[in-house]
Amino acid sequence: MDGTFKDNDLSKVVAADKANVWHHLSQHKPYETSDPRIIVEGKGMRVWDQNGKEFIDAVSGGVWTVNVGYGREEICDAVRDQLMKLCYFAQTAGSIPAALFAEKLIEKMPGMSRVYYTNSGSDANEKVFKIVRQISHQKYGGKKNKILYRDRDYHGSTIAAMSATGQHERIADYGPFVPGFVKVPHCLEYRKHELGMEDLSGAEFGRAAADQIEKVILEEGPETVGLLCLEPITAGGGVIEAPEGYWERVREICDKYEVLLHIDEVVCGVGRTGTWFGYQHFGIEPDFVTMAKGVASGYAAIACMVTTEKVFDKFKEDPTDKMSFFRDISTFGGCTAGPAAALANMQIIEDENLLENTTKMGERMRANFLKLQEKHAVIGDVRGRGLFQGVELVQDRETKEPVDEKLAQAVVADCGAQGVIIGVTNRSLPGRNNTLCFSPALIATEADIDAICDAVDNALTKVFG
């Protein structure tokens, strides 16, 4: 993998792409006069485009997915061997890789016991919503059906998942949405003034931010609220980690009002923050955990909804009731390539001590960004955990007024010109698409981290002076 291709003329590929492919998150008008980027090869932390240009990928496939890096033969071999043996059978029956990965996954998740395979992260979250609604009908006469979600969090691209998404631009023009979804305030301490809590900080702010959830529950009526759905660290909404005291208070509130707690680990899961799952930093036990992206590092499609035996048992209490079980299926939750790849992926993380590396390299990245904050007044806040970091850009540190999003995008473009792919909040929050996002593979070295940060330094200097 050095950017030298067997077929050096990819003009036909580019033409086919422009004529037939509808890219995600893209305005296609510019492609009438310019070419889209086509990623041709990848190895380790690097990818190459159709022009042979090499990039350090600091966003793991564009959307924080390729956790163990590109070109892992052991995962490819595991997938190929499994496909030859059995490519698919619906999860109405079991399969060897599905059983073995479920066992290995549950070993990493004390308190959890059941794995439900699904098509995607959005789909995994929908399974939770459906379970909560079914429990509501079976146990509470249909009344305890409301699902709470948090401002700035994201839970997927289906209509139901978007109903639980606190990013206004992401969901604009796609309503009307599913009824029964209710928003609670965000917990970003950097913008606590937006919540009227500018006098609070640290654990005091964390508990107060969580108390806002209790306030919503009381306003809606505890007898109507069945679920609270949260990201452990908000991803596309600006890489937001809750302050100390927040999560303990959240668990207390859920227990007090018999509200099930759902942690969406689609981004944070399987090593991204330096633990197997992001919630494990905070010492809480959820009722549901969903995951996708890093589960197989993008080598095969797989997503999981994981829950407790207490929840699982609710669906087998009366075997004579033909409607009492979970009446759901996800077609591609039956693909055996996913759990086969996930097993190999998890083995790599263990064998190469990538959780430890993620913690160490995350500390280095954060330290680098804090040094850049001393140099560049435009950096208002540095946040995140492990190899999941965010840098918020502001016009003025006192007022915290965000930079124009075009300037944030200019930083991304300049990093790309330097050969480093970084991210930025994109079509998420009106006036708040100003946070640079970083999620390099868990295999990142000191040299990789420094190269990423150097590119950001150069770009900030060029764009802001």
C-alpha positions as CSV (number, residue, x, y, z in Angstrom):
1,M,0.0,0.0,0.0
2,D,2.0,2.9,-1.3
3,G,-0.4,4.7,-3.6
4,T,0.9,2.9,-6.7
5,F,-2.1,1.2,-8.3
6,K,-2.2,-1.6,-10.9
7,D,-4.5,0.5,-13.0
8,N,-3.1,4.0,-13.0
9,D,-5.9,5.4,-15.1
10,L,-9.0,5.6,-12.9
11,S,-10.8,8.1,-15.1
12,K,-13.5,5.5,-15.9
13,V,-14.1,4.9,-12.2
14,V,-14.4,8.7,-11.5
15,A,-16.8,9.0,-14.4
16,A,-18.9,6.1,-13.2
17,D,-19.0,7.6,-9.7
18,K,-20.1,11.0,-11.0
19,A,-22.7,9.5,-13.2
20,N,-24.2,7.0,-10.8
21,V,-23.3,7.4,-7.1
22,W,-25.2,9.5,-4.7
23,H,-22.7,10.3,-1.9
24,H,-23.7,10.7,1.8
25,L,-23.8,14.2,3.3
26,S,-22.9,15.8,0.0
27,Q,-24.1,18.6,-2.1
28,H,-23.5,17.3,-5.6
29,K,-23.7,20.5,-7.7
30,P,-19.9,21.1,-7.4
31,Y,-19.2,17.7,-8.9
32,E,-20.5,18.9,-12.2
33,T,-17.3,20.9,-12.6
34,S,-15.0,18.9,-10.2
35,D,-14.3,15.3,-9.2
36,P,-15.5,13.7,-6.0
37,R,-12.8,12.1,-3.9
38,I,-12.6,8.4,-4.3
39,I,-10.6,6.5,-1.7
40,V,-8.8,3.7,-3.4
41,E,-6.6,1.9,-0.8
42,G,-5.9,1.9,2.9
43,K,-3.1,0.6,5.1
44,G,-2.8,1.2,8.8
45,M,-3.5,4.9,9.4
46,R,-3.2,5.9,5.8
47,V,-5.4,6.0,2.8
48,W,-4.8,7.0,-0.9
49,D,-7.2,8.7,-3.3
50,Q,-7.7,8.2,-7.1
51,N,-4.9,10.7,-7.7
52,G,-2.4,8.8,-5.6
53,K,-2.4,11.4,-2.8
54,E,-1.7,9.9,0.6
55,F,-3.6,11.0,3.7
56,I,-3.4,10.3,7.4
57,D,-6.9,9.4,8.3
58,A,-7.7,11.1,11.6
59,V,-11.4,10.2,11.4
60,S,-11.2,6.4,10.9
61,G,-13.1,6.1,7.6
62,G,-14.8,9.5,7.8
63,V,-17.3,8.5,10.6
64,W,-15.1,7.1,13.4
65,T,-15.3,3.4,12.3
66,V,-12.0,1.8,11.3
67,N,-10.8,1.3,14.9
68,V,-8.0,-1.1,14.2
69,G,-6.8,0.5,11.0
70,Y,-6.8,-0.6,7.3
71,G,-5.4,-3.8,5.7
72,R,-5.9,-6.3,8.6
73,E,-5.4,-9.6,6.9
74,E,-6.6,-11.6,9.9
75,I,-10.0,-10.0,9.8
76,C,-10.3,-10.4,6.0
77,D,-9.3,-14.1,6.3
78,A,-11.8,-14.6,9.1
79,V,-14.6,-13.1,7.0
80,R,-13.6,-15.0,3.8
81,D,-13.4,-18.4,5.7
82,Q,-16.8,-17.8,7.3
83,L,-18.5,-16.8,4.1
84,M,-17.3,-20.0,2.4
85,K,-18.7,-22.0,5.3
86,L,-22.0,-20.1,5.8
87,C,-22.7,-16.6,4.6
88,Y,-26.1,-16.1,6.0
89,F,-29.0,-17.5,7.9
90,A,-31.7,-15.4,9.6
91,Q,-31.2,-15.0,13.3
92,T,-34.4,-17.0,13.8
93,A,-31.7,-19.6,14.1
94,G,-28.2,-19.3,15.5
95,S,-24.8,-19.4,13.9
96,I,-21.4,-20.2,15.2
97,P,-19.8,-16.7,14.9
98,A,-22.9,-15.1,16.4
99,A,-22.9,-17.3,19.4
100,L,-19.1,-17.0,20.0
101,F,-19.0,-13.2,19.6
102,A,-22.0,-12.7,21.8
103,E,-20.2,-14.7,24.5
104,K,-17.0,-12.7,24.1
105,L,-18.9,-9.4,24.0
106,I,-20.9,-10.1,27.2
107,E,-17.6,-10.9,29.0
108,K,-16.6,-7.2,28.4
109,M,-20.0,-5.9,29.7
110,P,-20.7,-6.9,33.4
111,G,-24.4,-6.7,34.1
112,M,-25.4,-7.3,30.5
113,S,-26.4,-10.7,29.2
114,R,-28.2,-10.7,25.9
115,V,-27.1,-9.7,22.4
116,Y,-29.6,-8.9,19.6
117,Y,-27.9,-8.6,16.1
118,T,-29.2,-5.8,13.8
119,N,-28.5,-4.1,10.5
120,S,-27.0,-0.8,11.7
121,G,-26.6,1.6,14.6
122,S,-29.9,3.3,13.7
123,D,-31.6,0.0,13.6
124,A,-30.1,-1.1,16.9
125,N,-31.5,2.0,18.5
126,E,-34.9,1.4,17.0
127,K,-34.9,-2.1,18.6
128,V,-34.6,-0.4,22.0
129,F,-37.4,2.0,21.2
130,K,-39.6,-0.9,20.1
131,I,-38.8,-3.0,23.2
132,V,-39.7,0.0,25.4
133,R,-43.0,0.5,23.6
134,Q,-43.9,-3.2,23.8
135,I,-43.1,-3.2,27.5
136,S,-45.3,-0.2,27.9
137,H,-48.3,-2.0,26.3
138,Q,-47.7,-5.2,28.1
139,K,-47.1,-3.8,31.6
140,Y,-48.4,-0.3,31.8
141,G,-51.5,-0.2,29.5
142,G,-49.5,1.6,26.8
143,K,-49.0,4.7,29.0
144,K,-45.3,4.5,30.0
145,N,-44.1,5.0,26.4
146,K,-42.3,8.3,26.2
147,I,-38.6,8.3,25.2
148,L,-36.3,11.0,26.4
149,Y,-33.3,12.1,24.4
150,R,-30.7,14.8,24.9
151,D,-30.1,18.1,23.0
152,R,-27.1,17.7,20.7
153,D,-27.1,13.9,20.8
154,Y,-27.6,11.8,17.6
155,H,-29.1,8.4,17.4
156,G,-29.5,7.6,13.7
157,S,-31.0,8.4,10.4
158,T,-34.4,6.6,10.3
159,I,-37.5,8.6,11.2
160,A,-37.8,7.1,14.6
161,A,-34.1,7.5,15.4
162,M,-34.3,11.1,14.1
163,S,-37.2,11.6,16.5
164,A,-34.6,11.0,19.2
165,T,-32.0,13.3,17.7
166,G,-31.1,16.6,19.3
167,Q,-29.4,18.1,16.2
168,H,-31.8,20.6,14.5
169,E,-30.1,20.8,11.1
170,R,-29.7,17.0,10.9
171,I,-33.4,16.5,11.2
172,A,-34.7,19.6,9.4
173,D,-37.3,19.0,6.7
174,Y,-37.8,15.3,7.6
175,G,-40.8,15.7,10.0
176,P,-43.4,15.1,11.1
177,F,-41.6,12.8,13.6
178,V,-42.8,9.9,15.8
179,P,-44.8,11.2,18.8
180,G,-43.7,10.5,22.3
181,F,-40.0,11.6,22.0
182,V,-39.1,14.4,24.4
183,K,-35.9,16.4,24.6
184,V,-33.8,17.1,27.7
185,P,-31.0,19.8,27.9
186,H,-27.4,19.1,27.0
187,C,-24.6,18.8,29.5
188,L,-21.8,20.8,27.8
189,E,-20.1,22.7,30.6
190,Y,-18.4,25.0,28.1
191,R,-21.8,26.4,27.2
192,K,-23.4,26.2,30.6
193,H,-24.4,29.8,30.2
194,E,-26.9,28.7,27.6
195,L,-28.6,26.7,30.4
196,G,-28.6,29.5,32.9
197,M,-26.0,27.7,35.0
198,E,-23.0,30.0,34.5
199,D,-22.3,30.1,38.3
200,L,-21.9,26.3,38.5
201,S,-18.8,24.2,37.6
202,G,-17.5,20.6,37.9
203,A,-19.5,18.1,39.8
204,E,-22.0,20.8,40.9
205,F,-22.8,21.6,37.3
206,G,-22.9,17.9,36.4
207,R,-25.5,17.1,39.0
208,A,-27.5,20.2,38.1
209,A,-27.4,19.3,34.4
210,A,-28.7,15.8,35.3
211,D,-31.4,17.4,37.5
212,Q,-32.8,18.9,34.3
213,I,-33.7,15.4,33.2
214,E,-35.7,14.9,36.4
215,K,-37.4,18.2,35.8
216,V,-38.6,17.0,32.3
217,I,-39.7,13.6,33.8
218,L,-41.8,15.4,36.4
219,E,-43.3,17.7,33.7
220,E,-44.2,14.8,31.4
221,G,-45.4,12.6,34.3
222,P,-43.1,9.7,35.5
223,E,-45.9,7.3,34.7
224,T,-45.6,8.2,31.0
225,V,-41.7,8.0,30.6
226,G,-40.2,4.6,29.8
227,L,-36.7,5.3,28.5
228,L,-33.8,7.8,28.6
229,C,-31.5,7.5,25.6
230,L,-28.0,9.1,25.8
231,E,-24.6,9.0,24.2
232,P,-21.8,8.4,26.7
233,I,-19.8,11.1,24.9
234,T,-21.8,13.1,22.4
235,A,-20.2,12.7,19.0
236,G,-21.5,14.7,16.1
237,G,-23.0,17.3,18.4
238,G,-19.6,18.5,19.3
239,V,-17.7,15.7,21.2
240,I,-19.2,16.5,24.6
241,E,-18.2,14.6,27.8
242,A,-20.5,15.1,30.8
243,P,-18.9,16.6,34.0
244,E,-18.2,14.6,37.1
245,G,-21.4,13.8,39.0
246,Y,-23.7,13.7,35.9
247,W,-23.9,10.0,35.3
248,E,-24.3,8.9,38.9
249,R,-27.2,11.3,39.2
250,V,-28.7,10.1,35.9
251,R,-28.7,6.5,37.2
252,E,-30.4,7.7,40.4
253,I,-33.1,9.5,38.5
254,C,-33.8,6.5,36.3
255,D,-34.0,4.2,39.3
256,K,-36.3,6.6,41.1
257,Y,-38.9,6.8,38.3
258,E,-38.5,3.3,36.8
259,V,-37.1,4.7,33.6
260,L,-34.9,2.4,31.6
261,L,-31.4,3.7,30.7
262,H,-30.2,3.3,27.1
263,I,-26.6,4.1,26.3
264,D,-25.9,4.6,22.6
265,E,-22.3,3.4,22.0
266,V,-22.4,3.4,18.2
267,V,-19.4,5.7,18.2
268,C,-17.8,5.2,21.5
269,G,-18.0,1.4,21.7
270,V,-15.2,-1.1,21.3
271,G,-12.2,0.9,22.4
272,R,-12.7,4.4,21.1
273,T,-12.4,6.1,24.5
274,G,-9.8,3.8,26.0
275,T,-12.3,1.4,27.6
276,W,-14.4,-1.3,25.9
277,F,-17.4,1.0,26.2
278,G,-17.6,4.7,27.0
279,Y,-20.1,4.3,29.9
280,Q,-17.6,2.1,31.7
281,H,-15.6,5.3,32.6
282,F,-18.5,6.4,34.8
283,G,-19.3,3.4,36.9
284,I,-22.9,3.0,35.9
285,E,-24.9,0.0,34.7
286,P,-27.3,0.7,31.8
287,D,-30.4,-1.3,30.8
288,F,-29.6,-1.2,27.1
289,V,-26.3,-0.6,25.1
290,T,-26.3,-0.2,21.4
291,M,-23.2,-0.4,19.2
292,A,-22.1,-0.5,15.5
293,K,-19.2,1.3,13.8
294,G,-16.1,0.0,15.6
295,V,-17.5,-3.4,16.4
296,A,-15.9,-4.9,13.3
297,S,-13.9,-1.8,12.3
298,G,-15.8,-1.5,9.1
299,Y,-14.6,-4.9,7.7
300,A,-18.2,-6.2,7.7
301,A,-21.5,-4.7,8.6
302,I,-22.6,-5.4,12.2
303,A,-24.6,-3.7,14.9
304,C,-25.8,-5.0,18.3
305,M,-28.4,-4.2,20.8
306,V,-27.4,-5.6,24.2
307,T,-29.6,-5.8,27.3
308,T,-30.0,-7.3,30.7
309,E,-31.6,-10.6,31.7
310,K,-34.2,-8.6,33.6
311,V,-35.4,-7.0,30.3
312,F,-35.0,-10.2,28.3
313,D,-37.2,-12.1,30.8
314,K,-40.1,-9.8,30.2
315,F,-40.5,-11.3,26.8
316,K,-40.8,-14.9,27.9
317,E,-43.2,-14.7,30.8
318,D,-46.2,-16.1,29.1
319,P,-45.4,-18.5,26.3
320,T,-49.1,-19.1,25.6
321,D,-49.5,-15.4,24.5
322,K,-48.6,-15.4,20.9
323,M,-48.0,-11.6,21.0
324,S,-45.8,-11.5,24.1
325,F,-42.3,-12.2,22.6
326,F,-40.2,-9.5,20.7
327,R,-41.8,-9.7,17.3
328,D,-38.9,-8.2,15.3
329,I,-36.3,-9.2,12.8
330,S,-33.4,-7.5,11.1
331,T,-32.5,-9.2,7.8
332,F,-28.8,-8.4,7.8
333,G,-28.5,-9.1,11.5
334,G,-28.2,-12.7,10.2
335,C,-25.1,-12.1,8.2
336,T,-22.3,-14.3,9.7
337,A,-19.5,-12.1,8.3
338,G,-20.3,-9.4,11.0
339,P,-19.7,-11.4,14.1
340,A,-16.8,-13.3,12.4
341,A,-15.1,-9.9,11.7
342,A,-16.0,-8.7,15.2
343,L,-14.3,-11.6,16.9
344,A,-11.1,-11.0,14.9
345,N,-11.3,-7.3,15.6
346,M,-11.7,-7.8,19.3
347,Q,-8.8,-10.2,19.3
348,I,-6.5,-7.6,17.7
349,I,-7.5,-5.0,20.3
350,E,-6.6,-7.4,23.1
351,D,-3.4,-8.8,21.5
352,E,-2.0,-5.4,20.7
353,N,-3.1,-3.7,23.9
354,L,-5.0,-1.1,22.0
355,L,-7.1,0.1,24.9
356,E,-3.9,1.1,26.7
357,N,-2.5,2.7,23.5
358,T,-5.8,4.6,23.0
359,T,-5.5,6.1,26.5
360,K,-1.8,7.0,26.1
361,M,-2.2,8.5,22.6
362,G,-5.4,10.3,23.7
363,E,-3.5,12.0,26.5
364,R,-0.8,13.0,24.0
365,M,-3.4,14.4,21.5
366,R,-5.1,16.4,24.3
367,A,-1.8,17.8,25.5
368,N,-0.9,18.8,22.0
369,F,-4.2,20.6,21.5
370,L,-3.9,22.4,24.9
371,K,-0.5,23.7,23.7
372,L,-2.2,24.9,20.5
373,Q,-4.9,26.6,22.6
374,E,-2.1,28.7,24.2
375,K,-1.0,29.6,20.7
376,H,-4.3,30.1,18.9
377,A,-6.9,32.4,20.5
378,V,-9.5,30.8,18.2
379,I,-9.4,27.6,20.2
380,G,-12.1,28.0,22.9
381,D,-12.3,24.5,24.3
382,V,-10.5,21.2,24.0
383,R,-12.5,18.1,25.1
384,G,-13.0,14.4,24.7
385,R,-11.5,11.1,26.0
386,G,-9.1,8.6,24.5
387,L,-8.9,8.9,20.7
388,F,-12.1,10.8,20.5
389,Q,-11.3,14.5,20.7
390,G,-13.0,17.8,19.9
391,V,-11.6,21.3,19.5
392,E,-14.2,24.1,19.5
393,L,-13.4,27.2,17.6
394,V,-14.7,30.6,18.7
395,Q,-14.4,34.2,17.6
396,D,-14.1,35.4,21.1
397,R,-13.1,33.5,24.2
398,E,-15.0,35.8,26.5
399,T,-18.4,35.7,24.7
400,K,-17.7,32.1,23.3
401,E,-19.3,33.2,20.0
402,P,-18.6,30.5,17.5
403,V,-16.5,31.1,14.4
404,D,-18.4,31.1,11.1
405,E,-18.7,27.5,10.1
406,K,-17.1,28.2,6.7
407,L,-13.9,29.1,8.6
408,A,-14.0,25.8,10.5
409,Q,-14.5,24.0,7.2
410,A,-11.5,25.9,5.8
411,V,-9.4,24.4,8.5
412,V,-10.6,21.0,7.5
413,A,-9.8,21.7,3.8
414,D,-6.3,23.0,4.6
415,C,-5.5,19.9,6.7
416,G,-6.7,17.8,3.7
417,A,-4.3,19.8,1.5
418,Q,-1.5,18.9,3.9
419,G,-2.5,15.2,3.7
420,V,-4.5,14.9,6.9
421,I,-8.2,14.1,7.0
422,I,-10.0,15.6,10.0
423,G,-13.7,16.1,10.7
424,V,-15.9,19.0,11.8
425,T,-19.5,19.2,13.1
426,N,-21.5,19.2,9.9
427,R,-25.2,20.2,9.3
428,S,-25.9,19.4,12.9
429,L,-26.6,22.5,15.0
430,P,-27.5,26.0,13.7
431,G,-24.6,28.3,14.5
432,R,-22.7,25.5,16.3
433,N,-21.0,23.7,13.4
434,N,-17.7,24.9,14.8
435,T,-16.0,21.9,16.5
436,L,-13.2,20.1,14.8
437,C,-13.5,16.3,15.4
438,F,-10.7,13.7,15.7
439,S,-11.0,9.9,15.9
440,P,-7.8,8.3,14.6
441,A,-7.5,4.5,14.7
442,L,-6.6,3.0,18.0
443,I,-3.2,1.9,16.5
444,A,-2.1,5.6,16.2
445,T,1.6,6.2,17.1
446,E,3.1,9.3,18.7
447,A,4.3,10.3,15.2
448,D,0.8,10.0,13.9
449,I,-0.7,12.1,16.6
450,D,2.0,14.8,16.3
451,A,1.5,14.9,12.5
452,I,-2.3,15.4,12.9
453,C,-1.8,18.2,15.5
454,D,0.9,19.8,13.4
455,A,-1.5,20.0,10.4
456,V,-4.1,21.6,12.6
457,D,-1.6,24.1,13.9
458,N,-0.6,25.0,10.3
459,A,-4.2,25.3,9.2
460,L,-5.3,27.5,12.1
461,T,-2.3,29.8,11.3
462,K,-3.3,30.0,7.6
463,V,-7.0,30.5,8.2
464,F,-6.9,32.7,11.3
465,G,-3.4,34.1,11.3
